[in-house]
Each structure stands twice: as structure tokens, then as C-alpha cells.
Amino acid sequence: MRLTVVAIALGLVALASGAYYPASQPVTGVKYADKDFLFKQKFFFEVLRNIHLPLQFEEYFPYTKSYITDESKYVNFQEVVEFFNYYKAGFLGKGELFSIYNQEYMKQTYLLFTFFYTHKNVVCATVDILLGVLPAVYEIYPYYFFNTDLIHSVTFRKLYDQKFGFVSNGKYNVVYSNYTALYPVEYYGEDKLSYFTEDIGLNAYYYYFMMDYPYFVGTDKFNLYKDRRGELYMYMYQQLIARYYLERQVNFMGPIEEFDYDFPIKTGYWSKLSYYNGIPFFVRNDYYSVSKDFYYQVNLLKDYEMRIRQVIDKGYYYAQDGSKIDLRQPESVEYVGNMIFANPDSVDKDYFGFLEVVARNVYSGGAKFAKFFPSALMHFETSMRDPFFYQLYNRFLTFYYQFKSYLKPYTYEELYFKGVEIKSVMFDKLLTYFEYYDSDVSNVIPLKASGEKFFDFSVFARQKRINHKPFSYTMDVHSEFAGKGVVRVYMGPKFYDFKQLQYLKKYFVEVDQYLYDFVTGKNTIVRNSRDFYYSVRDRTTYTELYKKIMTAYNGGEKFVLDNSEAHCGFPDRLLLPKGLPSGYEMTFYFIVTPYYAPKVQQFSTYDYTYSCGVGSGSKYIDDLPFGYPFDRDIDFSYFYTKNMYFKDVLIFHSDEFKANLSY
């Protein structure tokens, strides 16, 4: 749908401009939104309400009458000309389905994105607005996060109860939402993980990452290479696969299913999602085989993989400008990441191909289905619901491990932190549980009746989800020096032979990282899970945020600009995999390293209190590789140094159901 293209393009402009990135240091001072900022915030919240319908707010009608063609209004008018030429040739028509992995629609999105971004006023507005907040994506597009039966239930309730959804109805504005697993479909055990793979917070996390670093946007716009983009991309997937693996283990499901291009895909997927116009998402049957009409794309995938593997094995590559890239250097991980995912920063994306784009299309039924019935794999928002997503990216990560296998193991000197010894680590009891949680899905109901006001209306989807009690650990460290060090904390599977770590290290998830000022002698560090570096808490609902904005806009309580509406962190309630009533044993790994200052000091080029810093080059605490020291093969003759510590911990699960409700 054309409006969807517009919404995606606006979102890319906005996300590229900011939103919070987790900070490893305390935020000082309070910042408040001014009147101009609040107007822009109000505008975004209102135009995103019922995004699939015609605009309902009359005050914005004058802005929709015509495009601005004044060359002086744009930073790069050539991009405006390119957009208009393409637009005249035909954009995605109203009523058609959109997918970001359709090459034609991706091109339209990119052109519209550049058209918005090059306008001087839009640049200013989006930089301002996304230093604030947007509604959570699952409340803008509930169709991509909640099953069709929930959407129908909400709609029918409104049909027979005209007052349903209005604030005065209070507790009656709730419809219960199920996971796909509750339907009689055989997923070969994958249904056990629906609470995790269909979690709206997890899927939103992936969506926001992909919007911050879209595969079709390169250095010409945001200098994404400054954020070690290729390495970051692969590390993000490695961490997602590791986290998924841990959830599989606690459910006794075994390793991630492997697949071969020449054989049927064992695990089908029926998402139970439908688009706004009622068309269901594509269903992949069990033992799915690629149609012979599209098998040429399977051959393409094989060719792309062969080229990437050959280049990694060879150890070098000549770029188009004739320069030689040495793939035996640790920093070349950047080239490998860009090469695998074929973003515009790749040295030669035409040669190494478009692995993930082609693969997603192939296993979504090929072009005839991917265009008219896009599957869950064809959207950022829904990819993680499909078990094949994990199988596919687990395969792609073999290139990452192949590259790393050629790097020498870290030396004793690279692992040891002289004079620093971790003496002990003690944990609180780790306890997971299920709870009910309410999400605002008011956007599924179009309001157009006389006298109805959009934000007097609220409907909540109440869904079971996994959570855990906040916990702390206490670490005692003896130091012979006073100065800065960096603490990294990983969580992974329990092992019974130390050498098993060679295989299991890729399934360790980095849960925390922080800078610490050590003093001479004993250092006692108490760290709460609420403060972990990579995680963020629940978002405020669409309606509540809008009310806060309007209260401030009308002269009431001020609207605080802070990190409370974070979008680029992992949900903190998913830090731990589900435990067992009797306890499930996991291993935590701690390492303290010297402080290796990054090339650009952290937070030095953006305001970390409410910005992601995408493209800033100053997001990271230090300059060590992502995943250090588990990112290379281990030499066990000296690996376990005094500045490391392994701790086996039991994770318990309570069957007592808890509520986390709006009312």
C-alpha cells in the first residue's frame, strides 16, 4: 500500500536521526520539550494514527495538496528530480501489499526516503522529533504483531458495542491475544518457543535495528561505516541466534535445524497474520520445496555462497579500484560483514550477490507469492516469528566463523590484565515467570463517526509473555592498580568439559558491558539487571504518550526528554531464558580488560541521553572486537586467566501467573 511506503520512508528518516541508545554512565540533568518540539511530536503521533486510512486531521490537509518543487527548499535537488521521474512512472498502488525485500518496492522506499530527507525543513523536523519518541511499532502496525483472530475480535466488539474502546469503558477495552502455537499445526516442536519468537518486544527490537541500519542505505547518507557496520551486523545476528539457541535448550529441543538448498525445508510456518486488507500472509507448508520456476534463484544462492567462501579461504580480495583487501587481518571483519549482507558499503555487491534478499524471496514462495502474499520473512517486523529465519541466518553465520577461524587465537598477553583478579561472583536468585501484558491496538479500528475523537479511544491486546525478576550480582575484584577497566558479562550453556567451550562459545550471549574505575585493593561491584548496558524497559502506550504530549503542548506538565522510551536496546525482560521449577543451570562468564580507548570517544559526537548515535562513530565503550574473547578459536593452554571468572547459576521458573496490566 502506498501509505505503507510513506510510513516506512518517514520511519527511516526518523530512526536515522536518533532515539535513545543505552548509556553506560548516569544521566545528569533534565531536559524538557519546548512548544515547537511538541508540535512536531504531536504531528507524528497524529499522522501515524490509522495510517492505512485517509488523513483525519484537518489542520494538516493544506500540506497534502501538492509537492514542494522549489529547488531552494532542498539540500540535493537532483535526488528530488530522480524521485519525481520514478513517481511518474508508477509507484506502489493503493491496496497493493508492501515488502521491504521486494527490490522494486525497496527502490521506491529509498527514493521517497531521500526525497523527504533532502528537504531542509524535513531534515530539521525529523532530527528534532526522533530525539524525542515515536509510538512503538507494534502499536502503529498491530497487524504485523497480533494474530488475525485478535484483530477480528477487536473489530467485531466495536461493531456490536459502539462504546467499546472509549476511555469511559475502562476494563472492558481488553481482548485476549493468543500465540500461533495454540492452533492445531505441527511445528516439529517449534511451537514450544512461540512465547519467545512471537514476543512483540523481541520482534520490535529486530525491526528497529534493521531500520537503523537498512540494508539498502550506505555511506552516502549517514556514514554508517563509522559504527563498524559490517561487524555490528554479523554480531547482532550471532547474538540473536545464540539467544534463540539458549531458549531451545531450556525447552529440550536440541540444536538448530540445519537445511540444504537441494532438499525440502522440514519446518513449515503458518503465521496466522493477515494484512490490513484481509489478505493472509503466505503459508509455507512442512517439507517445503522450491518451485522449479524459481530454482534458478537457488542456483544463485549457491553461487553467492561459493564466491564468499572462496574469497575468505583465499584470504584476500582486490577491490574495484585495484586495492588489495587482506582478509587475514582482524579489522577485515568489516569487509566480510558488508560482503555477506550486500549493503551499499560492500566492496563488490554485484559479485558477492544478495544472499538474504534472494533467500527470503525463494522461501516465501518465489516472486509470484512474495509480491502478492508476502510471508513473515518478507518484513523486518515479522521475520523472527518464522523458525526458518534462525536456520537461514545460522547458515549465513558460518561465513563469519570461517573468517574468524583464520585469525590466530588471542595470546596470553591479549587476554591477561596484569594485577587484576576476579575473586568471586555472587548472584541473587534468578526467577522467570509468565505474566499478562497489555498493548494498545487501537489503530486496528478506523474511527470516522461524527463526534469520535481518535485519542479518546483505547483498545488493549492482553497477551501472555515471559519475564524475570530483576536481579543483581556482586563481584569482588582485587586490583593492584588504580584506573579504568571494562567489564564484560556473558551468559551461555552449561558445559562439563572446559574444552567444550570451543564449540559452545558461539552460543554465549553478551548481557552487559561497562566501564569501571578500579581502586587499589578490593573492589566490590554490585550491578542490577535493570542497569545492564544492552537492555531497555517497556514502552509507554501510544495513547498515554499522546496524552502526555498534549498536556505539555497545552501548557500543563512538561514533557521530559530522556531515555525512558528507548528503541534500540534488547528487552530487559528477555535477558534470561525460561528456567525450570527445579532450576536450569547456565554459565555466566565475566572478564575484566584494560580500557582500550575507541577511535572516537564514546558519546563525544551525540547526546547519549536520548539519541542512538547511529552513524556517529562514538557508540562504543572501547575498541575491542565485538564478542571478545569468544570471537576467535581458543588456545586452552593459557586461556583461563585471573581476570576471568566462570559462574554456574540456576535459573528457576515459577508457575505462579502474574499480571502486568493497564488497569
GIVEN-V467169 format. One line per field, one symbol per residue. psi: psi as a letter, one per 30 degrees, with the letter a starting at -180 (. if undefined). burial: 1 if it has 9 or more other ideal C-beta (glycine too) atoms within 8 Angstrom, else 0. A space follows every 10 residues. Layout:
psi->???
burial->???
This chain:
psi->keeeeeeeee eeeeeffblk kkkglkkklk kkkleeeeee eeeeeeffkh fflkkfjfff effgellkgj effkejfeee eeeeeeeefj lklkflkkkf gkeeeeeeee eeeeeeffke eeeeeeeeef fblllkeffe iffffkleee eeeeeeeeef jffkfkeffb ffhkkkklle fflikjghff ffgefefgke eeeeeeeeef eeikfgkaff eghfffghee eeeeeeeeee eeeeeeeeef ghfalkkllk fglljejlkj fglllegfkl lkkjlkhkkk kffgffeeee eeeeeeeeee eeeeglkklf gfkkjjggke fffeeeeeee ghlfgkfife efaieeeeee eegggaefef efiklefgke ffeffkffee eefeeeffee eeefffkklk leefekjkgk kjelkkklkk kllklkkkkj gfffjkkfkk fkkeggkkkk kjkklkllkk lllkkkkkkg lkaklkkkkl kakklfkeff feefffgkkj flklkkjklk bkkjkkkkff gkefllallk leeeeeeeee eeeggbkljk jagfhkfhlk kffgeklkal efkkklkkkk kklljjklek kkgfgljffh kegkgfghfl eagllkgkgg fllkjffgej lfglkkjkkk jlkkfkklki lf.
burial->1111111111 1111111111 1111001000 1110001111 1111111111 1000010001 1000000000 0001000011 0111011000 0100001111 1100111111 1111111110 0110111111 1101111111 1111111101 1011101100 0001110010 0011101111 1000001001 1011111111 1111111111 1111111110 1001111111 1111111111 1111111111 1010011010 0000101111 1011100001 1111000101 0001101101 1111101110 1100011010 0000101000 0111111111 1111111110 0110111111 1111110011 1011111111 1111111111 1111111011 1111011011 0000111001 1100101001 1111111111 1111101000 0101101111 1110111110 1111111110 0001111111 1110100001 1101111111 1111110100 0010101010 0111110000 1111111111 1110000011 1110111111 1111111111 0011111111 1110110101 0110010111 1111111110 1100000111 0101010010 1011101111 1110000100 000
